[in-house]
Amino acid sequence: MAEPAKQLEPVQHQDETLPPWKEAWRNFKKNKIAIVGLSIVTFFIIVAIFAPWIAPEGINDQKLSERLQAPSSEYWFGTDDFGRDIFSRVVHGARISLWVGFLAVVGSAVVGSTLGIIAGYYGRWVDTIISRLFDIMLAFPSILLAIAVVSILGPSLRNALIAIAIINVPNFGRLIRSKVLSVKEEEYIMAARAIGMSDFRILFSHVLPNSMTPIIVQGSLAIATAIIEAAALGFLGLGAQAPQPEWGAMLSASRSFLIQAPWTMFFPGLAIMLVVLGFNLMGDGLRDALDPKMKT
């Protein structure tokens, strides 16, 4: 007598769904170019943190008898026209450039995102006023607007930071405004309104968290732009003032020795190029990892 056929039990598959941030990190790690960018950025952050222990000489120690020395085992990047060790100054300059880049972007992101959320959520005349303000600011070339702000406030590293933060506000504001215009029509936002939730709670508990992706991507790319703008203002004498070892100011002070001692300009310029490249590569990787439209 044949045995009854055994019922096949359904195979239970392990839930492979990951939290959004873990999935984004997994996608980010697959992008080799983005990992290169992250490695460059991490390297400069480590250099900035441990600058006092990495730099062999004081940033303002002058040895006029050894001015304009070529790179050697004693002076890895050579010396400038005051006999100062360029390697030590470039290492300490990482602190200034990263500090300006991070703080300027954080300031512009906070102000721009707040204005963009208000404009997108409330619309009407509020949106019109804020959008026209953004349009006016974007009508001027960013570097000219930064020069105008620093000229009013006075040349200094702090005022350069404020100017860079101001000129980047419209970029964050318009980006978040467009995101909020779509998010506020979602069903969960309408449900929150229906149960009587306040606008403040809706904005900062629902709208802002669901608009963070473009802020993160734009922020990583904006840091690179802020570092270039800080270097440009320093080169023009409107940013960091001597004897601060800011990379743009170092380029400006060394331009008279381009033929005689090209290393005085090469190494600060190389540092600017590498850190900006690192943030751009990392920003592109974050965009691909966080934007669902970029997924294959």
N, C-alpha and C positions, 0 to 999 in steps of 0.2 A: 504494500500500500504506500503510495507516494506521500511524502511529508508535505504539509502545507508550506507554501512559499513564505519565506520570512519577509516581513515588511522592512523596506529600506528606510532607515532613520535619516532624516534630513541632516545634511552636513552643516554644522554650525561654523560659519566663517567668523574669524576674529575681526572686530570692528577696527578698521584701519583709519577711521577719521581722526584727524589731528586738530588740536586747537589752531586757530588762525595764525598765531605768531610762530608756532613750531613749524607749521606748513610753509610759512614765508621764509623761515630760516633754512629749511630743507631746500627750497627752491633757490635761495640765495647761494647756498654752498655749491650748487650745481654749476653756477656761473663762474668759471675760472678767472675771467677778467675782473669780475667784482671782488673776488677773493684777493687778487693782486692789489686792487685799490684799497681794500680794507687793511691789508698788510702794510701798505705805505703809510696810511693814516695812523695805524697803531704804532708804527715805528716812530713817527714824528711826535706822537703823544708821549711815548716813553722818553724820547729825547728831551721834550719840554719838561716833564716831571723831574727827571734826574739830571737836568742841566748843570747844577752846581757841582755834581760829582763827575760828570762827563768832561766838562771843559777844563783843560789843564791850566789855563791862565785866566786872570781877571779880565773882565770885558773892557775895562778902561785903563789897564796897565800899559803905560807908554814906554817904549824903548826906542828912542830916536836913532840910536846907533844901529838899529836893525830894521829900519823902515824899508818897506817895499821889498822884503825878502821873498824869494820864490818858494813855492811849496817844497818842504823837505821833511826829514824824519823828526826834526825838532818842531817845525811849524807845518802841520799837515796841509793847511790851506794857504800858507804864506802869511805875510803881515801887510798892514795898510800903511798909509803915509805917516801915521803917528807911531808905527812900530807895534801896533796892537795885533794880537793873535786873531786872525780872521776865523779860524775854526771855533774858538771860544765864543766869538760874537755871533756867528751863525747859529750855534747851538742855543745860546740864550735868546736869539731872535725868534726861534721856534715858539717860545713861550708867548712873546708879544703877538705874533701873527695868529696863533691859534686862539689866544685869549680874545683878541679883537674879533676874529671870525665867529667864534661861538657866541659871545655876548651880543654882538650886533645882530646876528640871526635870531637869537632868542628874543631880543627886544622887538625886532620887526615882526617876528612870528606872532608874538602875544598881541601887539597892537593891531597888526593887519588882520589876524584871524578874528579878533573881537569885532572890528569894524565890518569885516566881511560877513560874519554870522548875523550881526544886527541888520545889515543891508539885505541879505538874502531872506531872512526870516520875516521881517516886518514889511519889506517892499514899499511901494508907493513913494511918498515924498522923502522918507528916510533913505530908501534905496537910491533915489535920484541924487540927493545931496552927497552921499558918500561916494557913489559911482563917479559923479562929476569931479570930486576931489581927487580920486584916483586918476582920472583922465588928465587932469591938469598936471599932476606930478609926473605922469608917464610921458607928457608932451616934451619934457626936457631930457636931454641926454643925462644918464645917471651920474657920470663923472662931473659934468658941469653943475648939476644940482648939489652934489657933494661939496664941490669947491665953493659954491655960493653959501652953503650952510656953515662951512668951516671959516669962511671969510667973515661971516657975521659973528660967530662965536669966538673966533681966535684960533690960531694954529696950535694944536696940541694933540696928543694921542687920544685923550678922552673925547675931545670935540670931534675928531675924525671918526671915532666909534659911533658917536651920536649921529653924525651925518650919514654914515653907512647904514645905520638902522633905519633912519628916516626914508632914504631913497628906496629901500627894499620893502617898505610897508605895502605899497600898491600891488606888488607881485603876490604876496600872501593874501591880501584882501580880495582881489579879483578871483583868485583860485578857489578860496573857501566860499565866496559868494556863489559861484556856479555850482559847487557841490551842495550847498545848503538848499538851493532852489529845487534840487531833485529830492534831497532827503526829506524836506518838510512835507512832501506830498505822500510819504509812505504811510501805510495803515497804522503802524504803531504810534506815529506822531499824532494822527487824528484821534486815536484811542486815548492818548494821554491828554489831549485837549478836552475830550468828552468827559473824562472823569474829574475835570477841574484842576489839573496840574498847572502850576504857575509857569509863565513863559521862561523865567529864569531857570527853573528846574528842567524844563524841556530842552532849553538851549544847551545847558552844561551837563545834563545827564544822558541825553539822547542824541541831540544834533551834533555836538562837538565830538564825542567818542566815535561816531560813525563818519566823521570827516577828517580823522587823523591821518589816514593814508597819504593824501596829497600833501599834508603839512610836513610829514616826515621826509618824503621824497624831495620836495622843494627845499626843505631846510638843509639837507645834505648837499644839494647842488649850490645853494645860496652861500654856504660857508666858503666854497671855492671862490665865488664871485667877490665875497666880502674881503678875502685875503688879498686878491688882486687889487681891489679898490683901496685898501689900506696901504698897500705897497705903492700904488700910484700917487696917493696923497703924500706919503712919506717922500717919494721921489721929487715931488713938487715943493717940498718944504712946508707942507700944510698939515702933516700928520705928526709922527714921532719926531722929537727934536733931539739934536746932538746933546750928549753922547749916547743916547739910547740905541741899542743894537737892533734896530728894526730893519728888515731886509730891504725895503724900498729906500729908506734913508741911506743905507749902506751903498746901494747902487748909485744914488745921487752923489754921494761924497767921493765915489771912485771913478766917476765918468771922465775926470781929467787925466786919469792914468790908464785909459783903455789900451793904448799902444805900449806904454812903458811897463805896465804891470796888469795884464788882462785878468789875472786870477782874482784881483780885488773885486771885479764885477761878476766873474764867472760863477763863483760858489754861492753868493747870495741869490743870483738869478736862477741857478740850478735848484736851490732849495725851494724857491717860489714855484718853479715849474713842477717839481715832484709832488709837493703837497697839494697843489691845485689839481694835478692829474689824478692823485689818489682819491680826492673827494669826488671828482667827476665820475671816475670809474665805479666807485662805491655807490654814488647816487643813481647811476644807470642800472646797477644791479638791484638796488632797492626798488626802483620803479618796476623792473621786470618781475620781481618777486611778489610785490604787494598789489600790482594792478592785475585784476582777473582777466582783462582783455589781452594781456601779453602772454597768458599761459597757453601752452600748446595742448 
